[in-house]
Amino acid sequence: MDYENTSKAIISALRNLEQMVHGENDFIVTDSEFAFGWHFYVVCVNKTLVRKLSEQLGPDFERVKGKGLEHKFLTWLTEKVSQKNVKVKLAIKEEMESSKYGVF
């Protein structure tokens, strides 16, 4: 993946989210690590920001695909980033480290 464009798209989507729900400094995007032909990086999002989004969108957020708050947020964020013509795969870090996705 193109780290520069992908990280810019994610940061832009999260900044827009912060503006939308009046958040500030609620996320961090780490530098990438290149492995297996992919750029991996961690996006840390304050759960308060996700809750504010859920509250603001109300029933629309409930209709987002996913089980639980975190998975619904991943789906929502993936859709927002995809609107910028960037392909990205987001996953919860703990799930990526489990045997479900292999050894990391």
BELGIMO-V650238 format. One record per residue. N is the residue number from 0. OMEGA is omega in whole degrees, -180 to 180 (none if undefined). Layout:
n = {N | N}
omega = {OMEGA | OMEGA}
//
This chain:
n = {0 | 1 | 2 | 3 | 4 | 5 | 6 | 7 | 8 | 9 | 10 | 11 | 12 | 13 | 14 | 15 | 16 | 17 | 18 | 19 | 20 | 21 | 22 | 23 | 24 | 25 | 26 | 27 | 28 | 29 | 30 | 31 | 32 | 33 | 34 | 35 | 36 | 37 | 38 | 39 | 40 | 41 | 42 | 43 | 44 | 45 | 46 | 47 | 48 | 49 | 50 | 51 | 52 | 53 | 54 | 55 | 56 | 57 | 58 | 59 | 60 | 61 | 62 | 63 | 64 | 65 | 66 | 67 | 68 | 69 | 70 | 71 | 72 | 73 | 74 | 75 | 76 | 77 | 78 | 79 | 80 | 81 | 82 | 83 | 84 | 85 | 86 | 87 | 88 | 89 | 90 | 91 | 92 | 93 | 94 | 95 | 96 | 97 | 98 | 99 | 100 | 101 | 102 | 103}
omega = {177 | -175 | -177 | -178 | -180 | -179 | 177 | 180 | 179 | 179 | 178 | 179 | -180 | 176 | 177 | 177 | 178 | 178 | -177 | -176 | 178 | 176 | 179 | 179 | -176 | 178 | 176 | 174 | -178 | 172 | -177 | 170 | -177 | 179 | 177 | 179 | -179 | 170 | 177 | 173 | -176 | 174 | 179 | -178 | 178 | -178 | 177 | 179 | -180 | 179 | 178 | 177 | -180 | -180 | -177 | -179 | 177 | -177 | 178 | 178 | 179 | -180 | 178 | -179 | 176 | 176 | 177 | -176 | -175 | -179 | 176 | 179 | 178 | 178 | -179 | -179 | 178 | 178 | 180 | 180 | 180 | 177 | 178 | 179 | 177 | 177 | -178 | 175 | 179 | 178 | 176 | -172 | -179 | 179 | 179 | -178 | -180 | -180 | 179 | -177 | -179 | -177 | 177 | none}
//
